[in-house]
């Protein structure tokens, strides 16, 4: 809220509330060490994906697919699944970021 639009009494009340909150050291410590939830961090990282990252992940997934076709062992299939999951997740993040920009 802009300070110039508040009356003098409102500014005094706000100042007293801020002083009271600053005096609470336990609250101050909790707020200063607070980190966002893992979902917020994951979403932030996902929205930071670049197109080159997606292209590289898709190329890696395609190589894994070629290896799985040639020799379909359990380990190769697990790596293939993980590579495609990573590539599709990164692609979803890229699409989400581009959709946010166009709004």
Backbone as XML, in Angstrom:
<?xml version="1.0"?>
<chain id="A" units="angstrom">
  <residue number="1" name="UNK">
    <atom name="N" x="0.840" y="-1.168" z="0.000"/>
    <atom name="CA" x="0.000" y="0.000" z="0.000"/>
    <atom name="C" x="0.886" y="1.231" z="0.000"/>
  </residue>
  <residue number="2" name="UNK">
    <atom name="N" x="0.536" y="2.222" z="-0.756"/>
    <atom name="CA" x="1.319" y="3.441" z="-0.889"/>
    <atom name="C" x="1.187" y="4.272" z="0.378"/>
  </residue>
  <residue number="3" name="UNK">
    <atom name="N" x="2.311" y="4.719" z="0.941"/>
    <atom name="CA" x="2.296" y="5.478" z="2.184"/>
    <atom name="C" x="1.623" y="6.834" z="2.052"/>
  </residue>
  <residue number="4" name="UNK">
    <atom name="N" x="1.636" y="7.443" z="0.893"/>
    <atom name="CA" x="1.067" y="8.769" z="0.734"/>
    <atom name="C" x="-0.460" y="8.761" z="0.775"/>
  </residue>
  <residue number="5" name="UNK">
    <atom name="N" x="-1.099" y="7.614" z="0.532"/>
    <atom name="CA" x="-2.549" y="7.554" z="0.547"/>
    <atom name="C" x="-3.108" y="7.246" z="1.936"/>
  </residue>
  <residue number="6" name="UNK">
    <atom name="N" x="-2.242" y="7.046" z="2.919"/>
    <atom name="CA" x="-2.696" y="6.768" z="4.278"/>
    <atom name="C" x="-2.746" y="8.063" z="5.075"/>
  </residue>
  <residue number="7" name="UNK">
    <atom name="N" x="-3.691" y="8.087" z="5.997"/>
    <atom name="CA" x="-3.776" y="9.250" z="6.881"/>
    <atom name="C" x="-2.682" y="9.153" z="7.935"/>
  </residue>
  <residue number="8" name="UNK">
    <atom name="N" x="-2.497" y="10.218" z="8.672"/>
    <atom name="CA" x="-1.475" y="10.223" z="9.719"/>
    <atom name="C" x="-1.731" y="9.173" z="10.778"/>
  </residue>
  <residue number="9" name="UNK">
    <atom name="N" x="-2.991" y="9.014" z="11.149"/>
    <atom name="CA" x="-3.343" y="8.009" z="12.156"/>
    <atom name="C" x="-3.059" y="6.605" z="11.640"/>
  </residue>
  <residue number="10" name="UNK">
    <atom name="N" x="-3.383" y="6.346" z="10.382"/>
    <atom name="CA" x="-3.120" y="5.030" z="9.799"/>
    <atom name="C" x="-1.627" y="4.744" z="9.744"/>
  </residue>
  <residue number="11" name="UNK">
    <atom name="N" x="-0.828" y="5.752" z="9.415"/>
    <atom name="CA" x="0.633" y="5.560" z="9.399"/>
    <atom name="C" x="1.155" y="5.240" z="10.798"/>
  </residue>
  <residue number="12" name="UNK">
    <atom name="N" x="0.632" y="5.904" z="11.824"/>
    <atom name="CA" x="1.059" y="5.635" z="13.193"/>
    <atom name="C" x="0.696" y="4.219" z="13.610"/>
  </residue>
  <residue number="13" name="UNK">
    <atom name="N" x="-0.518" y="3.791" z="13.253"/>
    <atom name="CA" x="-0.947" y="2.419" z="13.595"/>
    <atom name="C" x="-0.052" y="1.402" z="12.895"/>
  </residue>
  <residue number="14" name="UNK">
    <atom name="N" x="0.206" y="1.627" z="11.607"/>
    <atom name="CA" x="1.071" y="0.722" z="10.850"/>
    <atom name="C" x="2.478" y="0.683" z="11.434"/>
  </residue>
  <residue number="15" name="UNK">
    <atom name="N" x="2.996" y="1.837" z="11.823"/>
    <atom name="CA" x="4.333" y="1.889" z="12.409"/>
    <atom name="C" x="4.389" y="1.128" z="13.721"/>
  </residue>
  <residue number="16" name="UNK">
    <atom name="N" x="3.360" y="1.234" z="14.535"/>
    <atom name="CA" x="3.365" y="0.506" z="15.814"/>
    <atom name="C" x="3.262" y="-0.995" z="15.582"/>
  </residue>
  <residue number="17" name="UNK">
    <atom name="N" x="2.487" y="-1.406" z="14.572"/>
    <atom name="CA" x="2.398" y="-2.836" z="14.262"/>
    <atom name="C" x="3.747" y="-3.362" z="13.776"/>
  </residue>
  <residue number="18" name="UNK">
    <atom name="N" x="4.409" y="-2.611" z="12.902"/>
    <atom name="CA" x="5.712" y="-3.033" z="12.399"/>
    <atom name="C" x="6.741" y="-3.114" z="13.517"/>
  </residue>
  <residue number="19" name="UNK">
    <atom name="N" x="6.734" y="-2.164" z="14.439"/>
    <atom name="CA" x="7.669" y="-2.201" z="15.574"/>
    <atom name="C" x="7.399" y="-3.416" z="16.444"/>
  </residue>
  <residue number="20" name="UNK">
    <atom name="N" x="6.142" y="-3.718" z="16.674"/>
    <atom name="CA" x="5.791" y="-4.886" z="17.493"/>
    <atom name="C" x="6.271" y="-6.176" z="16.818"/>
  </residue>
  <residue number="21" name="UNK">
    <atom name="N" x="6.077" y="-6.263" z="15.511"/>
    <atom name="CA" x="6.512" y="-7.463" z="14.796"/>
    <atom name="C" x="8.035" y="-7.587" z="14.775"/>
  </residue>
  <residue number="22" name="UNK">
    <atom name="N" x="8.737" y="-6.475" z="14.643"/>
    <atom name="CA" x="10.207" y="-6.519" z="14.647"/>
    <atom name="C" x="10.759" y="-6.937" z="16.005"/>
  </residue>
  <residue number="23" name="UNK">
    <atom name="N" x="10.026" y="-6.639" z="17.056"/>
    <atom name="CA" x="10.519" y="-6.986" z="18.396"/>
    <atom name="C" x="10.401" y="-8.481" z="18.686"/>
  </residue>
  <residue number="24" name="UNK">
    <atom name="N" x="9.600" y="-9.183" z="17.933"/>
    <atom name="CA" x="9.436" y="-10.620" z="18.128"/>
    <atom name="C" x="10.576" y="-11.344" z="17.402"/>
  </residue>
  <residue number="25" name="UNK">
    <atom name="N" x="11.629" y="-11.679" z="18.149"/>
    <atom name="CA" x="12.819" y="-12.287" z="17.532"/>
    <atom name="C" x="12.540" y="-13.685" z="16.992"/>
  </residue>
  <residue number="26" name="UNK">
    <atom name="N" x="11.662" y="-14.427" z="17.652"/>
    <atom name="CA" x="11.345" y="-15.781" z="17.187"/>
    <atom name="C" x="10.658" y="-15.726" z="15.817"/>
  </residue>
  <residue number="27" name="UNK">
    <atom name="N" x="9.697" y="-14.827" z="15.669"/>
    <atom name="CA" x="9.019" y="-14.654" z="14.388"/>
    <atom name="C" x="9.992" y="-14.167" z="13.324"/>
  </residue>
  <residue number="28" name="UNK">
    <atom name="N" x="10.838" y="-13.224" z="13.701"/>
    <atom name="CA" x="11.819" y="-12.694" z="12.750"/>
    <atom name="C" x="12.752" y="-13.798" z="12.257"/>
  </residue>
  <residue number="29" name="UNK">
    <atom name="N" x="13.202" y="-14.671" z="13.158"/>
    <atom name="CA" x="14.087" y="-15.774" z="12.782"/>
    <atom name="C" x="13.372" y="-16.748" z="11.852"/>
  </residue>
  <residue number="30" name="UNK">
    <atom name="N" x="12.112" y="-17.076" z="12.163"/>
    <atom name="CA" x="11.358" y="-18.005" z="11.317"/>
    <atom name="C" x="11.128" y="-17.440" z="9.927"/>
  </residue>
  <residue number="31" name="UNK">
    <atom name="N" x="10.809" y="-16.163" z="9.854"/>
    <atom name="CA" x="10.555" y="-15.557" z="8.550"/>
    <atom name="C" x="11.831" y="-15.410" z="7.729"/>
  </residue>
  <residue number="32" name="UNK">
    <atom name="N" x="12.953" y="-15.135" z="8.387"/>
    <atom name="CA" x="14.199" y="-14.948" z="7.642"/>
    <atom name="C" x="14.784" y="-16.266" z="7.158"/>
  </residue>
  <residue number="33" name="UNK">
    <atom name="N" x="14.470" y="-17.374" z="7.824"/>
    <atom name="CA" x="15.000" y="-18.669" z="7.402"/>
    <atom name="C" x="13.993" y="-19.489" z="6.625"/>
  </residue>
  <residue number="34" name="UNK">
    <atom name="N" x="12.838" y="-18.941" z="6.371"/>
    <atom name="CA" x="11.783" y="-19.683" z="5.673"/>
    <atom name="C" x="12.172" y="-19.898" z="4.213"/>
  </residue>
  <residue number="35" name="UNK">
    <atom name="N" x="11.962" y="-21.107" z="3.740"/>
    <atom name="CA" x="12.197" y="-21.417" z="2.336"/>
    <atom name="C" x="10.875" y="-21.860" z="1.723"/>
  </residue>
  <residue number="36" name="UNK">
    <atom name="N" x="10.700" y="-21.622" z="0.450"/>
    <atom name="CA" x="9.451" y="-22.036" z="-0.178"/>
    <atom name="C" x="9.325" y="-23.556" z="-0.206"/>
  </residue>
  <residue number="37" name="UNK">
    <atom name="N" x="8.124" y="-24.018" z="-0.304"/>
    <atom name="CA" x="7.867" y="-25.458" z="-0.355"/>
    <atom name="C" x="8.529" y="-26.056" z="-1.590"/>
  </residue>
  <residue number="38" name="UNK">
    <atom name="N" x="8.770" y="-27.352" z="-1.557"/>
    <atom name="CA" x="9.443" y="-28.008" z="-2.668"/>
    <atom name="C" x="8.625" y="-27.885" z="-3.939"/>
  </residue>
  <residue number="39" name="UNK">
    <atom name="N" x="7.301" y="-27.786" z="-3.825"/>
    <atom name="CA" x="6.483" y="-27.650" z="-5.031"/>
    <atom name="C" x="6.722" y="-26.308" z="-5.707"/>
  </residue>
  <residue number="40" name="UNK">
    <atom name="N" x="6.910" y="-25.260" z="-4.907"/>
    <atom name="CA" x="7.183" y="-23.937" z="-5.470"/>
    <atom name="C" x="8.546" y="-23.930" z="-6.137"/>
  </residue>
  <residue number="41" name="UNK">
    <atom name="N" x="9.539" y="-24.532" z="-5.477"/>
    <atom name="CA" x="10.873" y="-24.598" z="-6.074"/>
    <atom name="C" x="10.868" y="-25.424" z="-7.351"/>
  </residue>
  <residue number="42" name="UNK">
    <atom name="N" x="10.121" y="-26.527" z="-7.351"/>
    <atom name="CA" x="10.057" y="-27.373" z="-8.551"/>
    <atom name="C" x="9.374" y="-26.635" z="-9.696"/>
  </residue>
  <residue number="43" name="UNK">
    <atom name="N" x="8.306" y="-25.930" z="-9.388"/>
    <atom name="CA" x="7.616" y="-25.180" z="-10.447"/>
    <atom name="C" x="8.509" y="-24.075" z="-11.004"/>
  </residue>
  <residue number="44" name="UNK">
    <atom name="N" x="9.227" y="-23.394" z="-10.127"/>
    <atom name="CA" x="10.137" y="-22.337" z="-10.574"/>
    <atom name="C" x="11.209" y="-22.914" z="-11.481"/>
  </residue>
  <residue number="45" name="UNK">
    <atom name="N" x="11.776" y="-24.037" z="-11.097"/>
    <atom name="CA" x="12.804" y="-24.676" z="-11.930"/>
    <atom name="C" x="12.218" y="-25.154" z="-13.250"/>
  </residue>
  <residue number="46" name="UNK">
    <atom name="N" x="11.005" y="-25.670" z="-13.201"/>
    <atom name="CA" x="10.371" y="-26.173" z="-14.415"/>
    <atom name="C" x="10.079" y="-25.047" z="-15.395"/>
  </residue>
  <residue number="47" name="UNK">
    <atom name="N" x="9.685" y="-23.890" z="-14.880"/>
    <atom name="CA" x="9.389" y="-22.764" z="-15.754"/>
    <atom name="C" x="10.651" y="-22.099" z="-16.296"/>
  </residue>
  <residue number="48" name="UNK">
    <atom name="N" x="11.805" y="-22.464" z="-15.763"/>
    <atom name="CA" x="13.066" y="-21.891" z="-16.225"/>
    <atom name="C" x="13.718" y="-22.725" z="-17.325"/>
  </residue>
  <residue number="49" name="UNK">
    <atom name="N" x="13.046" y="-23.772" z="-17.771"/>
    <atom name="CA" x="13.602" y="-24.659" z="-18.794"/>
    <atom name="C" x="13.718" y="-23.912" z="-20.123"/>
  </residue>
  <residue number="50" name="UNK">
    <atom name="N" x="14.827" y="-24.121" z="-20.798"/>
    <atom name="CA" x="15.052" y="-23.487" z="-22.099"/>
    <atom name="C" x="14.786" y="-24.478" z="-23.219"/>
  </residue>
  <residue number="51" name="UNK">
    <atom name="N" x="14.562" y="-23.941" z="-24.393"/>
    <atom name="CA" x="14.263" y="-24.792" z="-25.558"/>
    <atom name="C" x="15.428" y="-25.725" z="-25.878"/>
  </residue>
  <residue number="52" name="UNK">
    <atom name="N" x="16.655" y="-25.247" z="-25.714"/>
    <atom name="CA" x="17.806" y="-26.107" z="-26.011"/>
    <atom name="C" x="17.862" y="-27.294" z="-25.057"/>
  </residue>
  <residue number="53" name="UNK">
    <atom name="N" x="17.450" y="-27.083" z="-23.823"/>
    <atom name="CA" x="17.413" y="-28.181" z="-22.854"/>
    <atom name="C" x="16.423" y="-29.241" z="-23.302"/>
  </residue>
  <residue number="54" name="UNK">
    <atom name="N" x="15.260" y="-28.801" z="-23.750"/>
    <atom name="CA" x="14.238" y="-29.743" z="-24.211"/>
    <atom name="C" x="14.735" y="-30.520" z="-25.422"/>
  </residue>
  <residue number="55" name="UNK">
    <atom name="N" x="15.371" y="-29.835" z="-26.362"/>
    <atom name="CA" x="15.888" y="-30.502" z="-27.559"/>
    <atom name="C" x="16.933" y="-31.540" z="-27.176"/>
  </residue>
  <residue number="56" name="UNK">
    <atom name="N" x="17.829" y="-31.194" z="-26.259"/>
    <atom name="CA" x="18.864" y="-32.144" z="-25.836"/>
    <atom name="C" x="18.251" y="-33.353" z="-25.127"/>
  </residue>
  <residue number="57" name="UNK">
    <atom name="N" x="17.248" y="-33.104" z="-24.278"/>
    <atom name="CA" x="16.597" y="-34.223" z="-23.589"/>
    <atom name="C" x="15.861" y="-35.125" z="-24.573"/>
  </residue>
  <residue number="58" name="UNK">
    <atom name="N" x="15.204" y="-34.543" z="-25.563"/>
    <atom name="CA" x="14.516" y="-35.354" z="-26.571"/>
    <atom name="C" x="15.511" y="-36.161" z="-27.402"/>
  </residue>
  <residue number="59" name="UNK">
    <atom name="N" x="16.677" y="-35.580" z="-27.716"/>
    <atom name="CA" x="17.700" y="-36.322" z="-28.453"/>
    <atom name="C" x="18.228" y="-37.483" z="-27.617"/>
  </residue>
  <residue number="60" name="UNK">
    <atom name="N" x="18.443" y="-37.236" z="-26.331"/>
    <atom name="CA" x="18.888" y="-38.315" z="-25.447"/>
    <atom name="C" x="17.847" y="-39.414" z="-25.327"/>
  </residue>
  <residue number="61" name="UNK">
    <atom name="N" x="16.584" y="-39.017" z="-25.250"/>
    <atom name="CA" x="15.512" y="-40.013" z="-25.174"/>
    <atom name="C" x="15.426" y="-40.821" z="-26.463"/>
  </residue>
  <residue number="62" name="UNK">
    <atom name="N" x="15.659" y="-40.170" z="-27.601"/>
    <atom name="CA" x="15.648" y="-40.891" z="-28.876"/>
    <atom name="C" x="16.799" y="-41.898" z="-28.939"/>
  </residue>
  <residue number="63" name="UNK">
    <atom name="N" x="17.958" y="-41.512" z="-28.419"/>
    <atom name="CA" x="19.088" y="-42.453" z="-28.371"/>
    <atom name="C" x="18.769" y="-43.642" z="-27.460"/>
  </residue>
  <residue number="64" name="UNK">
    <atom name="N" x="18.118" y="-43.361" z="-26.349"/>
    <atom name="CA" x="17.715" y="-44.453" z="-25.448"/>
    <atom name="C" x="16.713" y="-45.374" z="-26.126"/>
  </residue>
  <residue number="65" name="UNK">
    <atom name="N" x="15.817" y="-44.785" z="-26.920"/>
    <atom name="CA" x="14.845" y="-45.598" z="-27.654"/>
    <atom name="C" x="15.561" y="-46.506" z="-28.654"/>
  </residue>
  <residue number="66" name="UNK">
    <atom name="N" x="16.555" y="-45.968" z="-29.337"/>
    <atom name="CA" x="17.323" y="-46.780" z="-30.286"/>
    <atom name="C" x="18.042" y="-47.920" z="-29.567"/>
  </residue>
  <residue number="67" name="UNK">
    <atom name="N" x="18.585" y="-47.637" z="-28.401"/>
    <atom name="CA" x="19.263" y="-48.686" z="-27.631"/>
    <atom name="C" x="18.265" y="-49.727" z="-27.137"/>
  </residue>
  <residue number="68" name="UNK">
    <atom name="N" x="17.062" y="-49.276" z="-26.775"/>
    <atom name="CA" x="16.046" y="-50.212" z="-26.284"/>
    <atom name="C" x="15.540" y="-51.117" z="-27.399"/>
  </residue>
  <residue number="69" name="UNK">
    <atom name="N" x="15.464" y="-50.589" z="-28.610"/>
    <atom name="CA" x="15.033" y="-51.413" z="-29.750"/>
    <atom name="C" x="16.090" y="-52.455" z="-30.061"/>
  </residue>
  <residue number="70" name="UNK">
    <atom name="N" x="17.347" y="-52.036" z="-29.954"/>
    <atom name="CA" x="18.448" y="-52.947" z="-30.283"/>
    <atom name="C" x="18.603" y="-54.038" z="-29.233"/>
  </residue>
  <residue number="71" name="UNK">
    <atom name="N" x="18.518" y="-53.662" z="-27.970"/>
    <atom name="CA" x="18.683" y="-54.631" z="-26.884"/>
    <atom name="C" x="17.732" y="-54.291" z="-25.738"/>
  </residue>
  <residue number="72" name="UNK">
    <atom name="N" x="16.550" y="-54.852" z="-25.740"/>
    <atom name="CA" x="15.527" y="-54.481" z="-24.757"/>
    <atom name="C" x="15.702" y="-55.173" z="-23.396"/>
  </residue>
  <residue number="73" name="UNK">
    <atom name="N" x="16.718" y="-54.781" z="-22.663"/>
    <atom name="CA" x="16.891" y="-55.305" z="-21.310"/>
    <atom name="C" x="16.135" y="-54.406" z="-20.333"/>
  </residue>
  <residue number="74" name="UNK">
    <atom name="N" x="15.972" y="-54.886" z="-19.117"/>
    <atom name="CA" x="15.220" y="-54.135" z="-18.111"/>
    <atom name="C" x="15.887" y="-52.798" z="-17.803"/>
  </residue>
  <residue number="75" name="UNK">
    <atom name="N" x="17.209" y="-52.796" z="-17.694"/>
    <atom name="CA" x="17.928" y="-51.562" z="-17.370"/>
    <atom name="C" x="17.764" y="-50.519" z="-18.475"/>
  </residue>
  <residue number="76" name="UNK">
    <atom name="N" x="17.851" y="-50.951" z="-19.721"/>
    <atom name="CA" x="17.707" y="-50.024" z="-20.843"/>
    <atom name="C" x="16.289" y="-49.474" z="-20.891"/>
  </residue>
  <residue number="77" name="UNK">
    <atom name="N" x="15.308" y="-50.302" z="-20.599"/>
    <atom name="CA" x="13.919" y="-49.840" z="-20.600"/>
    <atom name="C" x="13.644" y="-48.850" z="-19.467"/>
  </residue>
  <residue number="78" name="UNK">
    <atom name="N" x="14.277" y="-49.058" z="-18.318"/>
    <atom name="CA" x="14.125" y="-48.112" z="-17.204"/>
    <atom name="C" x="14.743" y="-46.767" z="-17.573"/>
  </residue>
  <residue number="79" name="UNK">
    <atom name="N" x="15.932" y="-46.800" z="-18.145"/>
    <atom name="CA" x="16.586" y="-45.557" z="-18.566"/>
    <atom name="C" x="15.762" y="-44.867" z="-19.649"/>
  </residue>
  <residue number="80" name="UNK">
    <atom name="N" x="15.196" y="-45.639" z="-20.553"/>
    <atom name="CA" x="14.338" y="-45.077" z="-21.594"/>
    <atom name="C" x="13.132" y="-44.370" z="-20.972"/>
  </residue>
  <residue number="81" name="UNK">
    <atom name="N" x="12.492" y="-45.009" z="-20.026"/>
    <atom name="CA" x="11.338" y="-44.394" z="-19.359"/>
    <atom name="C" x="11.710" y="-43.117" z="-18.628"/>
  </residue>
  <residue number="82" name="UNK">
    <atom name="N" x="12.842" y="-43.132" z="-17.942"/>
    <atom name="CA" x="13.290" y="-41.936" z="-17.225"/>
    <atom name="C" x="13.646" y="-40.807" z="-18.187"/>
  </residue>
  <residue number="83" name="UNK">
    <atom name="N" x="14.290" y="-41.146" z="-19.291"/>
    <atom name="CA" x="14.675" y="-40.125" z="-20.268"/>
    <atom name="C" x="13.442" y="-39.479" z="-20.888"/>
  </residue>
  <residue number="84" name="UNK">
    <atom name="N" x="12.459" y="-40.283" z="-21.258"/>
    <atom name="CA" x="11.239" y="-39.718" z="-21.844"/>
    <atom name="C" x="10.471" y="-38.910" z="-20.812"/>
  </residue>
  <residue number="85" name="UNK">
    <atom name="N" x="10.430" y="-39.364" z="-19.557"/>
    <atom name="CA" x="9.734" y="-38.603" z="-18.516"/>
    <atom name="C" x="10.392" y="-37.237" z="-18.318"/>
  </residue>
  <residue number="86" name="UNK">
    <atom name="N" x="11.710" y="-37.223" z="-18.290"/>
    <atom name="CA" x="12.422" y="-35.946" z="-18.127"/>
    <atom name="C" x="12.177" y="-35.029" z="-19.320"/>
  </residue>
  <residue number="87" name="UNK">
    <atom name="N" x="12.218" y="-35.591" z="-20.516"/>
    <atom name="CA" x="12.016" y="-34.778" z="-21.717"/>
    <atom name="C" x="10.602" y="-34.213" z="-21.773"/>
  </residue>
  <residue number="88" name="UNK">
    <atom name="N" x="9.619" y="-35.024" z="-21.453"/>
    <atom name="CA" x="8.239" y="-34.546" z="-21.502"/>
    <atom name="C" x="7.941" y="-33.550" z="-20.385"/>
  </residue>
  <residue number="89" name="UNK">
    <atom name="N" x="8.541" y="-33.739" z="-19.228"/>
    <atom name="CA" x="8.364" y="-32.777" z="-18.146"/>
    <atom name="C" x="8.983" y="-31.435" z="-18.512"/>
  </residue>
  <residue number="90" name="UNK">
    <atom name="N" x="10.171" y="-31.469" z="-19.092"/>
    <atom name="CA" x="10.811" y="-30.229" z="-19.528"/>
    <atom name="C" x="10.013" y="-29.559" z="-20.630"/>
  </residue>
  <residue number="91" name="UNK">
    <atom name="N" x="9.458" y="-30.340" z="-21.529"/>
    <atom name="CA" x="8.627" y="-29.783" z="-22.596"/>
    <atom name="C" x="7.372" y="-29.129" z="-22.014"/>
  </residue>
  <residue number="92" name="UNK">
    <atom name="N" x="6.775" y="-29.752" z="-21.018"/>
    <atom name="CA" x="5.597" y="-29.164" z="-20.370"/>
    <atom name="C" x="5.955" y="-27.841" z="-19.698"/>
  </residue>
  <residue number="93" name="UNK">
    <atom name="N" x="7.125" y="-27.781" z="-19.074"/>
    <atom name="CA" x="7.572" y="-26.530" z="-18.469"/>
    <atom name="C" x="7.796" y="-25.439" z="-19.488"/>
  </residue>
  <residue number="94" name="UNK">
    <atom name="N" x="8.372" y="-25.806" z="-20.614"/>
    <atom name="CA" x="8.608" y="-24.831" z="-21.685"/>
    <atom name="C" x="7.287" y="-24.309" z="-22.244"/>
  </residue>
  <residue number="95" name="UNK">
    <atom name="N" x="6.345" y="-25.205" z="-22.467"/>
    <atom name="CA" x="5.031" y="-24.788" z="-22.972"/>
    <atom name="C" x="4.325" y="-23.913" z="-21.952"/>
  </residue>
  <residue number="96" name="UNK">
    <atom name="N" x="4.420" y="-24.278" z="-20.673"/>
    <atom name="CA" x="3.798" y="-23.470" z="-19.621"/>
    <atom name="C" x="4.385" y="-22.073" z="-19.553"/>
  </residue>
  <residue number="97" name="UNK">
    <atom name="N" x="5.677" y="-21.962" z="-19.701"/>
    <atom name="CA" x="6.324" y="-20.637" z="-19.665"/>
    <atom name="C" x="5.900" y="-19.800" z="-20.855"/>
  </residue>
  <residue number="98" name="UNK">
    <atom name="N" x="5.830" y="-20.416" z="-22.011"/>
    <atom name="CA" x="5.422" y="-19.655" z="-23.209"/>
    <atom name="C" x="3.963" y="-19.244" z="-23.128"/>
  </residue>
  <residue number="99" name="UNK">
    <atom name="N" x="3.136" y="-20.067" z="-22.526"/>
    <atom name="CA" x="1.723" y="-19.707" z="-22.374"/>
    <atom name="C" x="1.576" y="-18.556" z="-21.379"/>
  </residue>
  <residue number="100" name="UNK">
    <atom name="N" x="2.404" y="-18.544" z="-20.348"/>
    <atom name="CA" x="2.346" y="-17.441" z="-19.375"/>
    <atom name="C" x="2.760" y="-16.125" z="-20.015"/>
  </residue>
  <residue number="101" name="UNK">
    <atom name="N" x="3.727" y="-16.181" z="-20.939"/>
    <atom name="CA" x="4.199" y="-14.971" z="-21.601"/>
    <atom name="C" x="3.140" y="-14.357" z="-22.505"/>
  </residue>
  <residue number="102" name="UNK">
    <atom name="N" x="2.340" y="-15.193" z="-23.139"/>
    <atom name="CA" x="1.353" y="-14.684" z="-24.101"/>
    <atom name="C" x="0.126" y="-14.101" z="-23.424"/>
  </residue>
  <residue number="103" name="UNK">
    <atom name="N" x="-0.070" y="-14.344" z="-22.154"/>
    <atom name="CA" x="-1.246" y="-13.806" z="-21.453"/>
    <atom name="C" x="-1.098" y="-12.355" z="-21.166"/>
  </residue>
</chain>
